[in-house]
Amino acid sequence: MIEVSAVSKVYDSSAGSVEVLNGLDLQVASGEAISIVGPSGSGKTTLLNILGTLDKPTSGAVKIGDQVITELDEINAAQFRNQTIGFIFQLHYLLPQCSVLENVLVPRLAGGWTESAADSQARAEALLKEVGLKDRITHKPFQLSGGEQLRVAIARSLINTPKIILADEPTGSLDPVSGERVADLLLETNLSKGVALVVVTHNATLAGKMQKTYRLEGGKLG
């Protein structure tokens, strides 16, 4: 599902060049769940952004399915991202003025879908039921706990039926009990939906729940 080949990323600044990724290789199969750990500043989020077409490598290539995403222009990358990849961030980026249900439906606003609005809403409601928020669909984000907000973000990441979920420190702001529940929910989603799951985390417990754990240091995975 994901094939990363010799990817490097260099950032230039007035103070000089910093190489964050150095000829990195990675393969993730369809339905596989992996975690990526490493010290702060090691490039974990940079790698996740490259996998999600939010950034481009300085050199190397990334292939998702049959598509070499590093060759896509900005418009096609955005379309591919919306239809193929689900994102979960530590800062959930829920729209405060929108209800839980409306937040889950936000990715459908990009267009290019044949599904009716009614069918999209029905799927959103079904996803919210799956993550245990059936009774919260009319609530606003500020009325939810941190763990509940993250579950909304998980439902939102699934609304477009992605093939891949990329999660950046998904439990970083949660207490241990809530973090454990979210970790289990991510793995249940991985198994039940058959999506490839890539989790960047400092949480050793969360990392240990994945099928494989990679350590990113010195620009490479080990």
C-alpha positions in Angstrom: 0.0 0.0 0.0 2.8 2.5 0.9 6.3 2.3 -0.6 8.8 4.9 0.4 12.1 4.8 -1.6 15.3 6.7 -0.7 13.4 9.8 0.6 15.4 12.7 1.8 14.2 16.1 3.1 16.4 19.1 3.5 15.3 22.4 5.0 17.3 25.5 4.0 17.5 28.6 6.2 19.8 31.5 6.8 21.6 29.4 9.4 22.3 26.7 6.8 20.8 23.5 5.6 19.3 20.8 7.9 18.8 17.3 6.6 15.8 15.8 8.4 15.4 12.6 6.4 18.3 10.9 4.7 17.6 8.2 2.1 14.7 6.7 4.1 12.9 3.5 3.0 9.7 2.1 4.3 7.0 -0.3 3.2 3.5 -0.6 4.8 1.2 -3.3 3.5 -2.6 -2.9 3.2 -4.2 -3.5 6.5 -0.9 -3.3 8.4 -0.5 -1.1 11.6 2.9 0.4 12.3 4.2 3.0 14.8 7.1 5.4 14.3 8.9 6.6 17.4 12.0 8.8 17.9 13.3 11.9 19.6 11.7 15.3 19.1 13.0 16.9 15.9 13.9 13.6 14.3 11.5 14.1 11.4 8.5 12.0 12.4 5.9 14.6 11.5 7.9 15.5 8.4 7.7 11.9 7.2 4.0 11.8 8.0 3.3 15.0 6.0 5.2 13.6 3.0 3.1 10.3 3.2 0.0 12.5 3.4 0.9 14.7 0.3 1.1 17.7 2.6 4.8 18.1 1.9 7.2 16.9 -0.8 10.6 15.3 -0.3 13.8 16.9 -1.5 14.6 13.7 -3.3 13.2 10.1 -3.5 9.7 8.8 -4.2 6.6 7.7 -2.4 4.1 5.4 -4.0 0.6 4.7 -2.5 -1.2 1.9 -4.3 -0.5 2.5 -8.0 0.1 6.2 -7.6 3.5 7.9 -7.2 2.3 10.7 -5.0 5.5 12.7 -5.2 4.8 13.3 -8.9 1.4 14.9 -8.3 0.8 18.6 -8.6 -0.9 20.5 -5.8 -4.5 20.1 -7.2 -4.2 16.4 -7.9 -2.4 15.8 -4.6 -5.3 17.5 -2.7 -7.8 15.3 -4.6 -5.8 12.1 -3.9 -5.4 13.1 -0.2 -9.1 13.7 0.3 -10.1 10.4 -1.4 -7.4 8.1 -0.1 -6.0 9.3 3.2 -7.5 9.9 6.6 -5.7 12.2 9.1 -5.8 12.3 12.9 -3.9 15.0 14.6 -3.1 15.7 18.3 -4.8 19.1 17.8 -8.0 17.7 16.4 -8.9 20.8 14.3 -12.6 20.5 15.0 -14.6 23.5 13.9 -16.0 25.0 17.1 -19.1 26.5 15.4 -20.1 23.1 14.0 -21.8 20.2 15.6 -20.1 16.8 16.0 -22.0 15.5 13.0 -21.1 18.5 10.8 -17.4 18.1 11.8 -17.4 14.5 10.6 -19.0 15.5 7.3 -16.4 18.3 6.6 -14.2 16.1 4.3 -17.2 15.5 2.0 -17.4 19.2 1.2 -14.4 19.0 -1.1 -16.7 17.5 -3.8 -16.1 14.9 -6.4 -18.4 12.4 -4.7 -21.4 10.6 -6.2 -22.9 9.8 -2.8 -26.0 11.8 -1.9 -26.0 14.2 1.1 -28.5 11.9 2.9 -26.3 8.8 2.4 -23.2 10.7 3.6 -25.1 11.8 6.7 -26.2 8.3 7.4 -22.7 7.0 7.2 -21.4 9.8 9.4 -24.0 8.9 12.0 -23.0 5.2 11.7 -19.4 6.1 12.3 -20.2 8.2 15.3 -22.1 5.2 16.7 -19.1 3.0 16.1 -16.9 5.3 18.1 -19.4 5.6 20.9 -20.7 9.1 20.2 -24.3 8.3 19.1 -25.7 10.6 21.7 -23.3 13.4 21.0 -24.0 14.2 17.4 -25.6 17.6 18.1 -23.0 18.7 20.6 -20.3 21.3 19.8 -16.7 20.4 20.4 -16.4 22.5 23.6 -19.1 20.3 25.1 -16.9 17.2 24.7 -14.0 15.8 26.6 -10.6 15.5 25.0 -11.1 11.8 24.4 -14.5 12.4 22.8 -13.0 15.1 20.6 -10.4 12.6 19.4 -13.1 10.0 18.6 -14.9 12.6 16.5 -11.6 13.1 14.6 -11.3 9.4 14.1 -14.9 9.2 12.7 -14.0 12.2 10.5 -10.9 10.5 9.2 -13.1 7.5 8.1 -15.9 9.4 6.3 -14.3 9.2 2.9 -13.5 5.5 3.3 -9.7 6.0 3.2 -7.2 3.3 2.4 -4.7 4.8 4.9 -4.9 6.5 8.2 -2.1 8.7 9.4 -2.1 9.6 13.1 0.3 12.2 14.6 0.6 11.9 18.4 -3.1 10.9 18.6 -3.0 10.3 22.4 -0.6 13.1 23.3 -3.1 15.2 25.1 -5.1 12.4 26.8 -4.9 10.9 30.2 -3.6 7.2 30.3 -7.1 5.7 30.5 -8.5 7.7 27.6 -5.3 7.1 25.6 -5.7 3.4 26.1 -9.3 3.5 24.8 -8.3 5.5 21.7 -5.4 3.1 21.0 -7.8 0.2 21.1 -10.2 2.1 18.9 -7.5 2.8 16.3 -6.6 -0.9 16.2 -10.2 -1.9 15.9 -10.6 0.5 13.0 -7.5 -0.9 11.4 -8.8 -4.5 11.6 -12.4 -3.9 10.8 -11.8 -1.5 7.9 -8.7 -3.1 6.6 -6.9 0.3 6.4 -3.1 0.8 6.7 -2.4 2.6 9.9 0.7 4.7 10.5 1.0 6.2 14.0 3.7 8.7 15.1 3.9 8.7 18.8 6.1 9.2 21.9 3.7 6.9 23.8 5.5 3.6 24.3 2.3 1.8 25.2 0.5 3.0 22.0 3.6 2.1 19.9 3.8 -1.3 21.3 0.2 -2.1 20.3 1.1 -1.8 16.6 2.3 -4.8 14.5 5.6 -3.1 13.9 7.5 -0.3 15.5 10.2 1.7 13.7 12.6 4.2 15.3 13.4 7.3 13.3 16.8 8.7 14.1 19.6 10.2 12.0 17.2 10.6 9.1 16.6 6.8 8.8 14.3 4.2 10.2 15.6 1.4 12.3 
